[in-house]
Amino acid sequence: MLDDTIAAVATPLGEGGLAVVRISGPQALAIADKSFLPAGKNSLKPSLAPTHTIQYGKIVRAGNVVDEVLIAILRAPRTFTREDTVEISCHGGLLPAKLVLDTLLEKGARMAEPGEFTRRAFLNGRIDLAQAEAVADLIHSRTELALAAANEQLAGKLSQRINQLRDDLMLSLTHVEAHIDFPDEDIAPDTKDKLLQRLENGIAFMDELLRTANEGQILRRGIRAAIIGRPNAGKSSLLNQLLGHDRAIVSPIAGTTRDTIEETANIRGLPVVFIDTAGLREAGDEIEIEGIRRSRESLAKAEFILHVLDASEPLTGADEKYLTEFADKKRIFVLNKTDLPLKLELPKAFSPPPTAHNVVNVCCLSGQGIEALKDAIKNLIWTGEIKAEMLQVTINSRHQDALNRARITTRHAADAMRANVTLELIAMDLRIAANAVGEIVGKTTTEDLLDSIFSTFCIGK
């Protein structure tokens, strides 16, 4: 399929000032020649234009002008895909971009599959697999920290360390296989010690990377937080304060929230998906019953909860019930309505017990205490300071799986070497470990793995 020339709209569909249609492949310039009519004495046909120049003209289809455009001519290998590439900037909107793309497809291009441009960049050696994944992370970034982490991975910071780890494993494998070829010679004690030290260093480094998996998941997909409490405790008001705008309807009428509402907020640089749930109580009608059912479904999926309590009223039986019911969840107690006389006292017997770290006083009417709540949320989901060097090596779930497999087999190899197990078995473990690490950067891949990764990309990227 690398012999095909592909095309797609590279910008989001919808109305806008500009849209970009991208072509890449061996016939990119020829197809652009058939579709583009230069305008003005200085504009050139794509095949005649120097690389990395912009030409002005019109896209013409069946003798009719489709749109007035600027086209960027990018010749291989100095392109994202390392293929000849033409990027056409036309007017935004569904119809202009669609007609430009239709023209290119009629002239011989094929519609690109999801992520195919990035896949070609990987297959042509422009980027490795970890960097390809960073492209998707970059597009989907929801906070500046997530963007910084994606940029670090795209720059190859993680790949450099993974490649060094693989090189060390391959070096150990080479030494072991060399001794297999000469069975009459035992591994010298000092050589064995060096091999074992290299393996132990590799295991320690894998442990270091594996410890970043949780933070990596948070930066990439966010962490889910359910806002719970009895009706009229202030859950919807709290959501609006955390988001910084009115998203949920606020009313003194109990049961106003009938369905779950999900919105993402930037909390100290971390993406947190807040879920405003229907007030937990005995429902009065079928709609509220369904809302409460969905609330409990969201609660089961949430990583932690914000339990909102009305601080102006004594603890009720319903409050005590929910304090007990959700004791196994990480949670922060949010005492709302602190602008009124305080009548609420949290019992000390509940688990986890209320402390200065998990109890925050707020007033959702004025916003008082919201910044302290944001600090408490950040401290609950991310331990310690968020440092720049941490962002360079935050791994995703695919990397985590590969590293776990590599760590297990490397540990097997080290233990077997100490026990003087036959070298063939040690070599097999080291080869498995090196292949698993190689999966992260794409040095060992399968079509199924590539399909799984690039199918999550949007068409045009």
C-alpha angles and dihedrals in degrees: 000000000000087000089065123090110228132201136186143152104267098193128070117276116253140071117317145131095268141012128194124217115194130204124188133174144065094304098042095111094043093050091047089051090057093049104037128075112194116228123207130020095278099051119099138198110263093248091055098042121099117249120273095022131124122230128196125220146092137294108234126198123184089342094307126110111245099183145332108254150172116224127200115213112210117176125202136295096022094067138093092258095033086238131104105283135188122191116196119202109202134161115294123250136086098273104046094049092043093051092048090050092046089053092054092047091051090052093056110282122128124226108259120241120233109292093359096134091054091043089056090049087056096043091048092052097250093123136000126242096266089052090048090056088049089061089062091044089052092053094047097043112135100180136034091249091054089048091050092050091050091049092050091052092045089052088058100250093133092040092055091057094043091050091051090051091050092047090053091050091048090049090053090047091051091053092049093047090048089058090046087060089055104043094170092066120074121213107267113245094243091048090049091050091052092049091049092048091052091051092048090049089052092051091049090051091049089051089052092052094044090056088064094058095092093048090046091054091049093051093046104042104010127232124275120236122183118209108215139172142114119298117290094015089122104261096142092044089052092051091051091050093050092048094044093231140064108274103144126052112251119206138152088231110103115239096029091137105068099166137032116270119204125197133159120230132186105241110186090324095314123110110236121184106213118201117200106206132200112265110274108241142106102302121236101206142012095267092054090045089057091046092053091047090054090047091057090046090054090047090057091055098043120104092212141357138228104216107204116205129182103241092192092067133055118258110280131210089254091053091051091048093055092043088059097038095056099037092118092061126087104249149171119213109225111198105201132191093039088155087077127068108290115243101155123101119182114222115240095219098075121101123265087029118229111263139164088269099054102032119077126178114217141167108211090191094063101019093242112156096016094113090051088050091053089053090050091050092050092049091049096053103031122041117214132348121333102238128192093237090056090060091059095069108028104140129208129227093271091053089046092055093048093047092048090054091046093048094051094051093042089053089049090052094049093047091046091051091053089049092049092240116173111288094232090067092047090051091051091053092048092049091051090049094049091049092049092051089046090058090068094063096029100254088126113032144147130213089247091056093049091046090051093051101042096041087073091061123094120252109266096038 
